[in-house]
């Protein structure tokens, strides 16, 4: 029973992190129909920034958090500058995907050179003493991840569906030419979306860093599982991305605990394949 409860809570927490990366996929997709495979490396930048600004105890946490956001957003805006010419020309989607892949490699390589591909400094943000709830022992880091994911998802959903800015971003994603003709500054709004995407990914990175071995190469598993989360839930739907992430996290953790940790990732690809065959638009996607 104890193993089950630990696996359940850790699966939800890890799944929430995947859901945040999936939410970053959704943010870019909704505004520009781009599949951004640099999201994992943007999360890695967030973890690296946390090792510089947040985890050193001599720096105030508020200043450190601002440093994490700033560094992540700057990285996202740089990728925006690389992808924007391709988007303006209406180049095939594969061109932009390759640009984001290349940009992610540049980010990981640059951070790797700075750290000699060693591990980043990390720490549990809220201590390592677990909360005891009956037979369950819950890490404060898990609680922080779950609560932060809920707040970020709700905030982005309200932005997207309850504000004029959100309507503008959705219109831009549906038809950028018509949106531009109606007076919307497409470049500025796409840049804003890249900033939102990078901030979400950066937060996901520093939240997950204490639960894994953070390094310049940590972005690959995050982007794979985040993309699976977005597709399984339903690409374009912010709530679906998080639900997909929790499904992926639970399946990954339970398979690792009760079957085989070595083959756990295989089940993720199998899940993705089954969902694409049965419900191509995702579990919560609209037919």
N, C-alpha and C positions, 0 to 999 in steps of 0.2 A: 504493500500500500504506500509506503514511504517513497519507493522508487517511482511509482505511478504519479504521485503528487508532485514530486520534484520534476519529473519529465514533463508533466502537464504545464507547470508554471514556466519552466525554461523554454518549452516549445512555443508558448504564447509570446514570451518576451523576444526570443530570437525571431519568431515569425513577424512580430511588430517591426523589427528592424528591417527585415526583407520587405515588409509592407511600405515602410518609409521610402526605401529605394524604388519600389514599384510606384509610389506616389510621385516621386521625382520623374519617372518615365511618363506618368500620366500628365503632369504639369506641362512638359514640353510638347507632348503629343496633342494636347487639347488646343494649344495656341499655334502650332506650326506643322503638325503631322510629322514630326521628326522622331525617330527612334534613337535616343541618345545612349549609346553604349559607353559613354564616359562617366556614367553615374557612379559606378563602383569606385573609380579613381577619384571622383569628387568626394565621395565618402572617405576615401583614404586621406585626402587632403585635410578633411575635417579632423580625422584622428591625429594626423601629423601636427596640425595647428594646435590641437588640445595638448599635445606633448610639449609644445613650446609655451603656450599661454595659459592653459587651464590647470594642468596637473602640477606645475611647480607651485608649492604652497606659498611662496613669497609674493605671488601675483594675486590680486583680488579676483574672486571668481567672476564678478560682473565684467571686469576688464578682460579677463581671459575668455569669457563667452563671446564678448564682442570681437575679440581677435580671431576666434574660430570662425564666426560668421563672416567677418571681413575677408579673411584669407580664402574661404570657400567661395564666396560670391565673386571675388576677383578672378579666381580660376574659372568659374562658370562664364563670366563675361568675356574672358579671353577665348574660350571655346566658341562663344557666340560670334565673335569677330571672325573666326575661322569658317564657321558654317554659313554665315549670312550671305556671302557672295553666291554660294551654291543655291541657297533658298531663293534669292532674288532672281536668278536665271531660270528657276523652275527645273533645275537639274533632276535626273532620276533619283529616287529615294536611296538607292544603293550608294550613290556618291556621298550623300550626307552621312549615311551610316559609317562609311569608311573613314570620313573625316573625324567623326566622333571617336571611332576606334583608335585612329592615329593620335588624336588629342589626348586620349586616356593613356596611351603608351608614353607620350611625352611627359605627362604629369607624373606617372609612376617612375619613369626614368630620371626625371629631375629630382624628385624627392629621394630616390634611391641613391643618387650621387651625393646628395647632402647628408644622408645617413649611412652611407656605405652598405646599403641594403640590410642594415641591422634592425633591431626591434625598437619601436618608439617607447618612450616613457609613458606609462599609464597608471591609473589608480581608480579605485572605486569612488565615484563622486560623493556618495552618501555613506561611506563606511562599509565595512565588510560584515558587521554584526547582523545576522538575519533576524527578520521578524518571525515570531512563532505564532502560528494560527492553528490551534489544535495540533494535529499531527504534522502540519506543514511548516516548513522552515523556508521563508521567502527572502531572497536577497533584495536589499534596497535598490540595487541596480536594476533588477527586473521590474520593480514597481516604477522606477523612474522612466524606464523604456516604455512601459505600457501606458502610463499617464501622458507622457510627452507625445506618443503616437496618437492617442485619442485627441489631444488638444490641437496638434498640427493638422490632423485630418479634418476635424471640425472647422478649424480656421480656414483651411483651403477650400472646403466645400462651401462655406458661407461666402467666401470671396468669389468663387466661381459662379454660384447660382443666386446670390442675394445682393450683388453689387453691380453697378454700371460697368466697372472695370472688368468684372468677370464676364459680363455679356460681350464686351469688346473682345476679350481674349478668345471666347468661343466663336464669335463671328470671324475673327482672324483665322482661326483654324479651319473653319468650314470653307471660306472662300476669301483668300487674302487679297485678291485683286479687287473684288467688290468692296471689301472693307476699306481698302486704300482709297477707292473712289468716293466713299462716303465720308472721308476726312480723317480716318484713323491712321496714325503714324505707325506703320507696320514694324519698322526697324526698332523703334523705341519700345513698343509693346512686346516684341519678341525678346529684346534684351531684358526687359523686366521679368519675363517668364524664365529666362535663363538664370537670373538672379534668384528667383524663388526656388527653382529646381536645385541650384547649387547649395542654397541655404538648407533645404530639406536633407539633401544628401550629406552635407557636412555635419548636421546634427546627428543623423543616423550613424555616421562614422565614429564620432567621439563617444556616443552612447554604447556602441558595440565593442569598442576597443578593449575595455577591461575584460571582456568575456572571450577574447580570442588573442592570438599572438599578432599584435599590430605591426605592420611593416609596409614598405612601399609596394609589396605584392598582394596586399590584402583585398584590393579592389576586385579581382577576378571572381572569387566566390560570391561576393556581394552583388555584383552586376548580374551574374548568372541567376542567382536565386531571386533577386529583385525583378528581373525580367520575367521569370517564370511566374512570380506572384502577380505581376500586372496582367499577364496574359490569362492565367488561370482565373483570376477574379473578373477581368473584363477591362481591357485597355481603354482608357479614357474616362473611367468612372473612379473617382478618388476613394470612395468607400469600398468599392470592389477590389481595388489594389491592396488595401489593408487586409480585407477578408482573405484574399488570395495568399497574402504573406503569412497570415496565421495558419492557414491550411498547410502551406508548405513547411512552416516551422514545426508544427505539430507532427506532421508525417516524418520529417527528417529526424526529429528528436526521438520519437517512439520507435522508428525503425532502427535507429542507432542503439537504443537502450535494450530492445527486446529481440532484434534479429541480427543485424550486422552493420556496424559502423562503417566498414569499408565499402559497402554497397549502398549506403543510404542515398548518396547523390544520384545513383542510377534510378532510384524510385522517383526522384524529382523529374527527370527527363521522361520517364514513363508516364507520370501524371500529366505532364505538358502534352505529350503525344495523345493520350486518351481524351483530354479536354478539347484539343484541336479537332479531333475526329468527331466527338459527340456534340460539343457546344463550341464551335469556332469563335464565337464572340465572348466566351468566358462564362463562368458559373452565374454571374450576375449581369452579364451583358444582355442588351435588348435585341430580340430577334427582328 
